Amino acid sequence: MAISKHIVLISLVLMSLMSSIELAVVSGETNITLTRLPLGQNQTGPEVIAFDCKGHGPYVGISDGRILKWRGHHKGWKTFAVTAQNRSDSCDGLSHSPLEKECGRPLGLRFDKKTCELYIADSSFGLMKVGRKGGVATSLVAIAEGIPFKFVNGLDIDLGNQVVYFTETSTNYNRWEFMKAVNNSDKSGRFMKYDMKTGDVTVLLRNLSFANGVALSKYNDFVFVAESTGSQLLKYWLTGDKAQTYEQIPLIGRPDNINRTPKGDFWVALRMTNSIKINHLGELLTTLVSDEIVNPSDVSEFHHRLWIGFFDKPFIYHT
């Protein structure tokens, strides 16, 4: 049953009034209904929310290695894909376990809007993809510079240049050991690109502090990369005089996933504080305030709604 709550979007600068019209945000405060979509029995951890090339969905990756597709209130959720090549039913219901090495753990999800293929950042198996009909995902790359992946996390796709940008949170710790990475101030994260034409992988940045979400700009001239324990975003330039350099954008809280809005702004899911929307300069536009939205892993804007995912909850929210 859908549960309605209220969230408050507080406009912090004049520009937010323009960028938030689609969500019925006005000056000051406004109440918006928040609806909960439970995942079902023994299904938890919808880290990221995605929609396919036809706008169908949402799709979520959950903690036991499956990717689920929402088919409406009458049909509910259905398994769309899995990342483990020989997945068994014993994986069902798995949560936060070393068995992720056998069952998989899909984190980042992005659809190729031309081919409808789904690209997946699986923490254990690396960068993968699956066709529009779903099924068992195919491995694209599981190693870079001779170092096998342990904790692949976020991704985004540059369709024009046929490149996938993605992160590895740590080369020292697996996903289920993420608190060790946090407590030990691990700085072994990597930001990489995968060439869809050649299959080559290039490491663009190293020694990152819990590398996490990735979001490409509207004009493909830069990409935001989240450093969770560094409490900042890196603005990595792809073109122009600043190409292959980056700027640091400090934040309050720990950023998780980043999603570009249809207008070119960015929602940043934040832990330990309220999630925010920023513009391409990193300037604050809007703060998302709610007692219900605590430590989200994903905030995205689609179908004129906000969609909120959580890495450890058995539901998602939407407005």
C-alpha positions, 0 to 999 in steps of 0.5 A: 500500500502506498504511504503518503508523507510530505517533503519540503523543498526549500529554494535557496537561490533565485535560480532554483525557482526556474529549475524546480518548476516541473516539481511545482516548487515555489518560493519559500516552502511547498509540500509534495506528497511522497509515496513509498514503493515497497520492494517485496519480501526479502528484497532490499537495498535499491541503491540506484533508480533507472528508467529505460529508453522508453521511459519504463521503470523504475529499475533498481539493483538490490542487495542479492544481485538482482535487478528488478523492474517495476511493472505497475501496482497490479503486477508489482516488481519482477526480476529483470536481470542478474549479474552472477553468471551461475546465480542460484536461488540461495542468493535470494534475500542476501544482504551485506555478505561476502557471498556477494562475490558469488551472487553479485551486487549491482550498484550503478545503473544507466541505460544506453538511450539508443540501444536500450542496453543497461550498463551496470556497475556491479561491486564484485564483477565490475562493469557489465551490460545486459540487453533490453530484454534482460537476463544474465548480464555480460562482463565488459571489464573486471580489471584495470592496470593489472588490479582486479576490481573489488568495489565498482560503484557509480557510472554514467554514459557519454553516448556521443563519444561512446564512453562509460565513466565509472568509479571503483570505491576502493582497491583494498576493500570489498563492498561488504567491508565498506565501513573498514574503508570509511574507518581507515580513511582509505584513499585507493579509489579510482575514476575510469573510462571504458571505451565502448568501441575498443573495450579499453579502460583508462584510469583517469584519477587515482587515490580517491577517498571512497569514490562513488557517484558519477554524473556527466554534464549536459554538454559532455564537457565535464563529469562530477565524481563524488568522494564520499569520505572526502565530503566533496565532488570533483569536477573533472574536465573532459574538454577545453583548456582545463581538460584532464584537470579537476576542481574540488567542490566541498560539501557538508555531508558525504555524497553518494550518487549524482544525477543530472536533471533534464535541465542540466542541474544535478541532484546529489544524494547526501548522507549525514545531512539533507540532499541537494540540487546544484548547478553546473558550477557547483552552486547550491540551488535547492535543499531536500528536507524530510524526516522520511528521507534519511541517508538516501543513496540516490535522488533523481528526477524523471517523469516530473517526479523525484525518485529516492533510493536507499542502499539499505532499505526495502523500498524506494520513494517518489513524489 
